[in-house]
Amino acid sequence: MGAQDTAAPRITALPGPSSLVRISAGTWERLRAVVLGEAPAAAITAAQREELAGAGLLVEAPEPEGAPVLAPHWEQILRAALRSPVGIELVCVDGARGWTTRIRIAGRVVVVIDRAGEAVTEGGSVRLSRRSGAVLLGVTTLEHLSATFEQLVPQRPAFTAAEPTPAPSQEVDAPAVAEVQMLVVSAPSPGRTVVSGGSWYACGPRGEQLAVLMPAGSGARAAELAPGSLTSAMRAKVIAAIDHAGAA
């Protein structure tokens, strides 16, 4: 596992009626394959069974020769979410810390799959490396989508109501202290896919100024927004994607 695996998880709870568990990335990939019918439940190893049972994702820890049984509510939620036509991809950077978050919308249920990494600058662009060996898997509701976004993005005043904290010792994409990249996809059918998104930056000594990239001719320009307006903009894009999928 990566260097960040022994540190306290960045997220310890999601808003509203929710669940949040932490499992290894390998166990998550195997669980995902089983839920989608790409692998049999018997393919889950003994160590993975123990891990899933400890996280409450199995009905019970089966005997070694028996196939594990996934907790029905988790299985139903994950299957619906992974097959949902509406998905959000977030890439967040705060100083040299970075993480990716995949969000799937299944009716009124919101499923969060979050994985930390380390942000580095190469060739003038930012990428994530040394990804954590752990995945945070969470479930909450659509009514708490804005508050969920506030939990997931960097805790800078430009993005949320967070109190200012010291600037990071290393900024991989200065002058931004932190940034959020968002991609929203609504794909109810192959011929009716709509994609939207945006890039937002927290600037200033401690990340108190909010900037967004706006299309301008063949390129883009930066515009300043009111601090704290990020999550409402993100929610609006997601609701538009849900409406598009529903109309189809």
C-alpha positions in Angstrom: 0.0 0.0 0.0 1.0 3.6 -0.5 2.4 6.0 2.0 -1.0 7.6 2.7 -2.5 4.2 3.7 -1.4 4.4 7.3 -2.6 7.9 7.8 -6.1 8.7 9.1 -8.7 8.6 6.2 -9.5 12.0 4.7 -13.2 11.3 5.1 -14.6 9.7 8.2 -18.3 10.1 7.5 -20.8 11.3 4.8 -23.8 13.5 5.5 -27.3 12.3 6.0 -28.3 8.6 6.4 -25.1 7.1 5.1 -22.5 4.3 5.3 -18.8 4.5 4.8 -16.3 1.6 4.7 -12.6 1.3 3.8 -11.3 -1.7 1.9 -8.3 -2.5 -0.2 -8.2 -1.5 -3.8 -7.8 -5.1 -4.9 -10.8 -6.2 -2.8 -12.9 -3.4 -4.3 -12.0 -4.5 -7.9 -13.0 -8.1 -7.1 -16.2 -7.0 -5.4 -17.1 -4.8 -8.4 -16.5 -7.7 -10.8 -18.8 -10.0 -8.7 -21.5 -7.4 -8.4 -21.5 -6.8 -12.2 -21.5 -10.6 -12.9 -18.1 -10.5 -14.4 -16.7 -13.0 -11.9 -18.3 -15.6 -9.6 -18.5 -15.0 -5.9 -16.2 -18.0 -5.4 -13.4 -15.9 -6.9 -13.2 -13.8 -3.8 -10.2 -15.0 -1.9 -10.1 -16.0 1.8 -8.3 -12.8 2.7 -10.8 -10.7 0.8 -13.7 -12.5 2.4 -12.3 -11.6 5.8 -11.9 -8.0 4.8 -15.4 -7.8 3.3 -16.9 -9.4 6.4 -15.1 -7.0 8.7 -16.6 -4.1 6.6 -20.1 -5.5 6.8 -20.3 -6.3 3.1 -20.9 -10.0 3.6 -23.9 -11.6 5.3 -21.5 -13.7 7.2 -18.0 -15.0 6.9 -18.5 -18.3 5.0 -16.5 -21.5 5.4 -13.5 -21.6 3.1 -15.2 -24.1 0.8 -18.4 -22.1 0.5 -19.1 -19.2 -1.8 -19.4 -15.9 0.1 -22.8 -14.2 0.2 -22.8 -10.4 -0.2 -25.1 -8.4 2.1 -28.2 -8.0 0.0 -28.6 -4.2 0.5 -25.0 -3.6 -0.5 -25.3 -5.8 -3.5 -28.4 -4.2 -4.7 -27.1 -0.6 -4.2 -23.8 -1.3 -5.9 -25.3 -3.1 -8.8 -27.8 -0.3 -9.5 -25.1 2.4 -9.0 -22.4 0.7 -11.2 -25.0 0.3 -14.0 -26.4 3.8 -13.7 -26.3 6.1 -16.7 -25.3 9.1 -14.5 -21.8 9.3 -13.2 -19.4 12.0 -11.9 -15.7 11.9 -11.9 -13.8 14.2 -9.6 -10.0 14.8 -9.5 -9.0 17.0 -6.5 -5.7 18.5 -5.6 -4.7 20.3 -2.4 -1.0 21.2 -2.3 0.7 18.0 -3.1 -2.2 15.8 -2.0 -4.6 14.5 -4.5 -7.5 12.1 -4.9 -10.0 10.8 -7.3 -13.7 10.3 -6.5 -16.1 8.4 -8.7 -19.8 9.1 -7.9 -22.7 7.1 -9.2 -26.3 8.1 -9.0 -29.0 5.4 -8.7 -32.4 6.9 -8.1 -32.2 8.7 -4.7 -29.0 6.8 -3.8 -25.5 8.3 -4.2 -22.5 5.9 -4.2 -19.0 7.3 -3.6 -15.8 5.5 -4.5 -12.8 7.6 -3.3 -9.0 6.9 -3.6 -6.1 9.0 -2.5 -2.9 9.7 -4.3 0.0 12.1 -4.6 -0.1 15.1 -6.9 2.9 15.8 -9.1 3.7 18.2 -12.0 5.2 16.7 -15.1 5.5 18.5 -18.5 3.4 21.4 -17.3 0.4 19.3 -16.3 -0.7 17.8 -13.0 -1.2 14.1 -12.5 -1.7 11.7 -9.6 0.9 9.1 -8.7 1.5 6.7 -5.8 -2.1 5.9 -5.5 -3.3 4.6 -2.2 -3.9 0.8 -1.8 -7.2 1.6 0.0 -10.6 2.7 -1.3 -13.3 4.5 0.6 -16.7 3.2 -0.4 -19.7 5.3 0.7 -23.4 5.5 0.3 -25.6 8.5 1.0 -28.8 10.1 -0.6 -29.4 12.6 -3.3 -31.0 15.0 -0.8 -27.5 15.4 0.7 -25.6 15.8 -2.6 -24.3 19.4 -2.0 -23.2 18.5 1.5 -21.5 15.4 0.1 -19.6 17.5 -2.4 -18.5 19.7 0.4 -17.0 16.7 2.2 -15.2 15.4 -0.9 -13.6 18.6 -2.3 -10.5 20.2 -0.7 -11.4 22.0 2.5 -10.5 25.5 1.4 -12.7 28.6 2.0 -13.1 29.1 -1.8 -14.9 25.8 -2.1 -16.7 25.4 1.2 -17.4 27.2 4.4 -14.3 25.7 5.9 -12.1 27.9 8.1 -8.9 29.0 6.5 -6.0 26.7 7.2 -2.3 27.2 6.5 -1.2 27.1 2.9 0.4 23.8 1.9 4.2 23.6 2.0 4.2 22.5 -1.6 1.9 23.7 -4.4 2.1 21.5 -7.5 -0.1 23.9 -9.6 0.7 27.4 -8.3 -0.8 30.0 -8.0 -3.7 27.6 -7.1 -3.5 26.2 -3.6 -6.2 23.6 -4.5 -8.3 22.7 -7.4 -11.3 20.6 -8.5 -11.8 19.0 -11.9 -15.2 17.6 -12.6 -16.7 15.5 -15.4 -20.4 14.6 -15.5 -21.7 12.0 -17.9 -25.3 11.2 -18.6 -25.5 8.2 -21.0 -29.0 6.7 -21.1 -28.1 5.2 -24.5 -25.1 5.2 -26.8 -26.6 7.9 -29.0 -27.8 10.1 -26.3 -24.7 10.8 -24.2 -24.2 14.3 -22.7 -21.0 15.4 -21.0 -20.4 18.5 -18.9 -18.0 19.6 -16.2 -15.7 22.3 -15.1 -12.4 23.3 -13.5 -12.3 25.4 -10.3 -9.3 26.8 -8.4 -8.8 28.0 -4.8 -6.2 30.8 -5.0 -4.9 33.3 -2.4 -2.6 32.7 0.5 -4.8 30.1 2.1 -7.2 29.3 -0.7 -9.9 31.9 0.0 -10.4 33.1 -3.6 -12.5 31.0 -6.1 -11.7 31.0 -9.8 -13.2 29.1 -12.7 -12.0 28.5 -16.2 -14.5 29.8 -18.8 -14.5 29.1 -22.6 -13.1 32.0 -24.5 -12.7 31.6 -28.3 -10.3 28.7 -29.0 -9.1 28.7 -25.4 -10.2 29.5 -21.9 -10.0 32.4 -19.5 -10.1 32.6 -15.7 -13.1 34.3 -14.0 -13.6 35.0 -10.3 -16.6 33.6 -8.5 -18.2 34.2 -5.1 -16.4 31.9 -2.5 -18.6 29.0 -1.5 -20.5 28.8 -4.8 -18.7 25.7 -6.0 -21.1 23.0 -4.7 -24.2 24.7 -6.0 -22.7 24.8 -9.5 -21.7 21.1 -9.2 -25.1 20.1 -8.0 -26.8 22.0 -10.9 -24.7 20.0 -13.4 -25.6 16.7 -11.8 -29.3 17.5 -11.7 -29.2 18.4 -15.3 -27.6 15.1 -16.1 -30.2 13.2 -14.1 -33.0 15.1 -15.9 -31.4 14.2 -19.2 -31.3 10.5 -18.3 -34.8 10.6 -17.0 -36.1 12.2 -20.2 -34.6 9.4 -22.3 
